[in-house]
């Protein structure tokens, strides 16, 4: 069966100068929800205007651009995308394509056995972060340095696990040149399929009882084009401080 993986880009300026047979291609951006098409400069200006509109207010606002597989037509590259905007914990703009993994929020993580050596049940004493990634996913690789900062800060309080469908030998070779300080699980194609994950990177936050509580589509960039861990830390702090083991309501689910 042919597999299609969608890669999420959360950047305010996207470099799209791609050469094909030494010929420069023109990049466009297609909003799948509105049908509008923007050239590169228009898209950058649109993102800046959107950021200014929502992030200047003194409220918790998160903007995510969800990019799908590019379309190449002659000398043009079209990048289809949808946008999510969350303000004070609620969607005010929501992408229409929803992956099945989001149906598991507030549910027990559906696959108790990740592989023979790692079981979610082994991690009941701590929250767990699952990062779904793959080697050729550019935004996955670019956010690794920020994820390593999370490990450094929370390593005694949180389990960090990276999961990929890549082969173990390929991941081992990758790690020789790039530090990724998560515990690594490879060859996990069947697990990824069972969760309905199509977009990468994907980070799933699980509480001490093994319930999915938060899902993030990668580390976001702030107005200075720097990776911002605010939302990830907020999720982790909430999971660390919570005590789900005392909740009989959760146990009955």
matplotlib code that plots the C-alpha trace (Angstrom):
import matplotlib.pyplot as plt

x = [0.0, 1.3, 1.9, 1.6, 3.1, 2.3, 5.0, 4.1, 6.1, 5.7, 7.9, 7.3, 9.7, 10.0, 12.8, 11.5, 14.1, 14.2, 16.1, 15.1, 17.4, 19.1, 15.8, 14.3, 10.8, 8.1, 6.6, 2.9, 0.8, -2.8, -5.1, -7.2, -10.0, -10.5, -9.1, -6.9, -3.4, -0.5, 2.9, 5.9, 6.0, 2.2, 2.3, 5.0, 3.1, -0.1, 1.7, 3.1, -0.3, -2.0, 0.7, 0.3, -3.5, -3.6, -0.3, -0.4, -3.3, -2.5, -4.0, -2.7, -2.8, -1.2, -1.1, -0.1, 0.3, -0.4, 1.4, 0.5, 2.5, 3.7, 2.3, 4.7, 3.2, 5.8, 7.9, 5.6, 5.6, 2.3, 2.3, -1.2, -1.9, -4.5, -4.3, -5.2, -5.6, -6.2, -7.0, -7.2, -7.4, -10.2, -10.1, -11.1, -9.9, -9.6, -8.2, -10.8, -8.5, -8.3, -6.1, -7.5, -4.9, -6.8, -9.8, -7.7, -7.4, -8.6, -8.6, -6.1, -3.2, -4.6, -1.5, -0.3, 2.7, 5.0, 7.4, 8.7, 10.9, 8.7, 5.2, 3.2, 2.3, 5.9, 5.7, 2.8, 4.9, 5.8, 4.2, 5.4, 6.2, 6.0, 7.6, 6.7, 9.3, 11.4, 14.9, 13.9, 11.3, 13.1, 10.9, 11.3, 15.1, 15.1, 13.1, 15.4, 17.7, 14.6, 13.4, 16.8, 16.4, 13.1, 15.0, 17.6, 15.1, 12.6, 14.6, 14.0, 10.3, 9.2, 9.8, 10.9, 10.4, 11.0, 9.1, 9.7, 9.0, 12.7, 14.9, 17.1, 20.3, 19.3, 18.5, 21.7, 23.7, 21.7, 22.4, 26.1, 26.0, 23.0, 22.2, 18.6, 18.4, 15.1, 14.8, 14.4, 11.9, 12.3, 10.5, 7.2, 5.2, 2.3, 2.0, 2.0, -0.7, -2.8, -2.8, -3.8, -0.8, -0.3, 1.5, 5.0, 6.4, 3.7, 4.2, 1.8, 1.7, 0.5, -0.3, 0.9, -2.0, -1.3, -4.1, -3.5, -3.9, -2.3, -1.1, 1.1, 2.0, 5.7, 7.4, 6.2, 8.3, 7.9, 8.0, 11.8, 11.8, 13.1, 11.7, 9.3, 8.8, 6.1, 3.3, 5.3, 6.4, 2.9, 1.7, 4.5, 4.0, 0.3, 0.9, 3.7, 1.5, -1.6, -2.4, -4.6, -4.1, -6.7, -9.3, -11.8, -13.7, -10.6, -10.1, -13.7, -13.2]
y = [0.0, 3.5, 5.5, 9.3, 11.3, 14.9, 17.2, 20.1, 23.3, 26.0, 28.8, 32.4, 32.5, 29.4, 29.1, 27.5, 28.0, 24.6, 23.8, 21.3, 20.6, 23.9, 25.7, 27.8, 26.9, 29.4, 28.6, 29.1, 28.5, 27.1, 27.5, 24.3, 25.8, 29.0, 28.0, 31.1, 30.9, 33.2, 33.7, 33.5, 37.2, 37.3, 34.3, 35.7, 38.9, 37.0, 35.1, 38.3, 40.0, 37.0, 36.9, 40.6, 40.3, 37.5, 37.6, 41.3, 40.6, 39.6, 36.2, 32.7, 32.3, 29.5, 29.6, 26.4, 26.1, 22.5, 21.8, 18.8, 17.1, 19.7, 19.6, 20.1, 21.5, 22.3, 25.2, 25.7, 24.2, 24.5, 24.0, 23.1, 24.1, 24.6, 26.7, 26.2, 29.1, 28.4, 31.2, 30.6, 26.9, 27.0, 26.8, 30.0, 28.6, 24.9, 22.9, 20.7, 17.6, 15.9, 12.8, 9.9, 10.3, 13.4, 11.2, 9.6, 12.8, 11.9, 8.2, 5.5, 5.4, 2.8, 0.7, -0.6, -2.3, -0.1, -2.9, -5.9, -3.8, -0.7, -0.7, 2.4, 0.6, 0.8, 4.6, 5.1, 7.0, 9.8, 11.6, 10.5, 12.4, 10.5, 12.3, 10.8, 11.7, 10.4, 11.1, 12.8, 15.1, 18.5, 20.1, 17.0, 17.3, 21.1, 20.9, 18.2, 20.8, 22.3, 18.9, 18.1, 21.2, 19.7, 16.5, 18.5, 20.4, 17.6, 14.4, 13.4, 13.9, 12.9, 9.9, 11.0, 8.5, 9.1, 6.8, 6.4, 4.0, 4.3, 1.3, 1.0, 1.0, 4.2, 5.9, 4.7, 6.2, 9.5, 9.7, 9.4, 13.0, 14.4, 14.2, 13.3, 12.6, 10.7, 6.9, 5.6, 3.2, 2.3, 0.1, 1.3, 1.5, -0.6, 1.4, 4.7, 3.3, 2.1, 5.6, 7.2, 9.6, 11.2, 14.4, 14.8, 15.9, 14.9, 15.1, 13.3, 14.0, 11.2, 11.5, 9.2, 6.8, 6.4, 8.8, 11.0, 14.6, 16.9, 16.6, 19.1, 19.4, 20.2, 23.0, 26.4, 29.4, 32.8, 36.3, 36.2, 33.0, 31.0, 27.8, 28.5, 25.7, 27.6, 25.3, 22.1, 23.3, 24.3, 20.8, 19.1, 21.3, 20.5, 16.8, 16.8, 18.7, 16.6, 13.4, 11.2, 8.2, 9.6, 10.0, 7.1, 8.7, 8.2, 4.7, 3.7, 4.9]
z = [0.0, -0.8, 2.3, 2.4, 5.2, 5.8, 7.3, 9.5, 9.1, 11.9, 10.6, 9.8, 6.9, 4.7, 2.2, -0.9, -3.6, -5.2, -8.4, -10.9, -13.8, -12.9, -13.5, -10.7, -9.8, -8.5, -5.1, -4.3, -1.2, -1.4, 1.5, 1.3, 3.4, 1.5, -1.9, -2.1, -3.6, -2.5, -4.0, -1.6, -0.7, -0.2, 2.0, 4.2, 4.5, 5.4, 8.2, 9.6, 9.5, 11.2, 13.8, 14.6, 14.7, 17.3, 19.2, 20.1, 22.5, 26.1, 25.7, 25.1, 21.3, 19.3, 15.5, 13.5, 9.8, 8.7, 5.4, 3.2, 0.4, -2.2, -5.7, -8.6, -11.8, -14.4, -13.1, -10.1, -6.6, -4.8, -1.0, 0.2, 3.9, 6.5, 9.6, 13.3, 15.7, 19.4, 21.8, 25.6, 25.0, 22.4, 18.6, 16.8, 13.5, 13.0, 10.1, 8.6, 8.3, 11.6, 12.3, 14.2, 17.0, 18.2, 19.0, 21.8, 23.9, 27.5, 26.5, 27.6, 25.1, 22.7, 22.3, 25.7, 24.2, 22.2, 21.6, 23.6, 25.8, 26.4, 27.8, 28.7, 31.9, 32.9, 33.1, 35.5, 38.0, 35.5, 32.6, 29.2, 26.0, 22.7, 19.8, 16.4, 13.7, 10.9, 9.6, 6.3, 8.0, 8.0, 10.7, 12.8, 12.7, 13.2, 16.4, 18.0, 19.7, 21.4, 22.5, 24.0, 26.2, 27.5, 28.4, 30.2, 32.3, 33.0, 32.7, 36.3, 36.1, 32.6, 30.3, 26.8, 23.9, 20.2, 17.8, 14.1, 11.2, 10.2, 10.5, 13.6, 11.6, 9.9, 13.2, 14.7, 11.9, 12.2, 15.9, 15.3, 13.9, 15.7, 19.4, 20.1, 23.8, 23.8, 24.2, 20.7, 19.3, 15.6, 13.0, 14.5, 11.3, 12.6, 15.8, 13.9, 11.5, 14.5, 15.9, 12.6, 12.6, 9.2, 10.0, 11.4, 13.8, 16.3, 20.1, 22.4, 26.1, 28.4, 32.1, 34.9, 34.3, 30.6, 29.4, 26.4, 27.5, 24.9, 21.3, 19.6, 16.0, 16.6, 18.5, 17.3, 16.3, 17.9, 16.2, 16.4, 14.3, 17.4, 18.7, 21.6, 24.2, 26.2, 25.2, 25.7, 29.2, 30.1, 29.2, 31.2, 34.3, 34.3, 34.0, 36.7, 39.1, 38.5, 40.5, 38.2, 40.4, 42.8, 40.2, 40.3, 37.4, 35.1, 36.3, 35.2, 31.6]

ax = plt.figure().add_subplot(projection="3d")
ax.plot(x, y, z, "-o")
ax.set_aspect("equal")
plt.show()
